[in-house]
Amino acid sequence: MASFETKQISIAFTRFIQPMAVGFIVYGAYSIGIKTVTRPRAFLLMVLAAVISYFIKTPVVFPAILIVAGCITAFNYKAHPREPKRNSM
């Protein structure tokens, strides 16, 4: 970027980088959400995590959300459907 500025080349094209990055993140979150969030409890956990992380802007909140959501999911492990074991050979 410094070489563009020293050569008097406009860096106005960089204004599109942030909206594109946000679009990529939203698309990725949507794609993963469609594939992994299949139960109402998982949807509720996803929405609560999004709301909490939006309003609390400290780095500590992300590991805390992962731990709490993991504990909720682990305590409800018996309700998950069993997948048949696949033979690796």
Phi, psi and omega per residue, in radians:
M1 nan -0.620 3.138
A2 -1.147 -0.619 3.132
S3 -1.197 -0.575 3.053
F4 -1.110 -0.740 -3.122
E5 -1.195 -0.654 -3.138
T6 -1.238 -0.481 3.112
K7 -1.596 0.143 3.121
Q8 1.064 0.597 3.072
I9 -1.638 2.326 -3.095
S10 -1.157 2.401 3.074
I11 -1.897 0.487 3.141
A12 -1.155 -0.388 3.137
F13 -1.138 -0.329 -3.112
T14 -1.254 -0.186 -3.140
R15 -1.171 -0.298 -3.139
F16 -1.568 -0.168 -3.064
I17 -1.167 -0.802 -3.108
Q18 -1.130 -0.826 3.097
P19 -1.101 -0.595 3.095
M20 -1.165 -0.713 3.118
A21 -1.102 -0.743 3.106
V22 -1.096 -0.719 3.108
G23 -1.090 -0.739 3.110
F24 -1.100 -0.735 -3.141
I25 -1.137 -0.772 -3.139
V26 -1.116 -0.747 3.116
Y27 -1.102 -0.752 3.115
G28 -1.110 -0.759 3.122
A29 -1.110 -0.697 3.124
Y30 -1.145 -0.784 -3.129
S31 -1.094 -0.782 3.122
I32 -1.181 -0.694 3.140
G33 -1.087 -0.718 3.122
I34 -1.101 -0.662 -3.081
K35 -1.403 -0.539 -2.997
T36 -1.869 -0.491 -3.091
V37 -1.611 1.734 -3.078
T38 -2.047 -0.182 -3.106
R39 -2.071 2.697 3.140
P40 -1.057 -0.623 3.134
R41 -1.145 -0.699 3.099
A42 -1.143 -0.673 3.098
F43 -1.123 -0.739 3.111
L44 -1.095 -0.749 3.096
L45 -1.080 -0.709 -3.141
M46 -1.122 -0.799 -3.126
V47 -1.153 -0.772 3.118
L48 -1.086 -0.721 3.111
A49 -1.099 -0.709 3.130
A50 -1.146 -0.756 -3.133
V51 -1.162 -0.775 -3.138
I52 -1.119 -0.768 -3.123
S53 -1.237 -0.410 3.070
Y54 -1.262 -0.721 -3.060
F55 -1.528 -0.501 3.135
I56 -1.856 1.923 -2.984
K57 -1.795 0.720 3.068
T58 -1.874 2.633 -3.133
P59 -1.163 -0.317 -3.103
V60 -1.273 -0.401 -3.043
V61 -1.189 -0.549 -3.093
F62 -1.194 -0.853 3.049
P63 -1.105 -0.604 3.125
A64 -1.123 -0.728 3.113
I65 -1.115 -0.758 3.131
L66 -1.078 -0.731 -3.129
I67 -1.177 -0.797 -3.118
V68 -1.142 -0.788 3.138
A69 -1.150 -0.648 3.086
G70 -1.131 -0.712 3.108
C71 -1.138 -0.734 3.115
I72 -1.083 -0.753 3.130
T73 -1.186 -0.692 -3.127
A74 -1.153 -0.669 3.138
F75 -1.223 -0.375 3.135
N76 -1.799 0.417 -3.034
Y77 -1.124 -0.626 -3.093
K78 -1.140 -0.432 -3.119
A79 -1.392 -0.214 -3.139
H80 -1.266 2.489 3.117
P81 -1.218 2.523 3.132
R82 -1.415 2.413 3.041
E83 -1.746 2.437 3.132
P84 -1.185 2.533 3.123
K85 -1.268 2.403 3.114
R86 -1.745 2.419 3.100
N87 -1.377 2.179 -3.069
S88 -1.388 -0.141 -3.123
M89 -1.668 nan nan
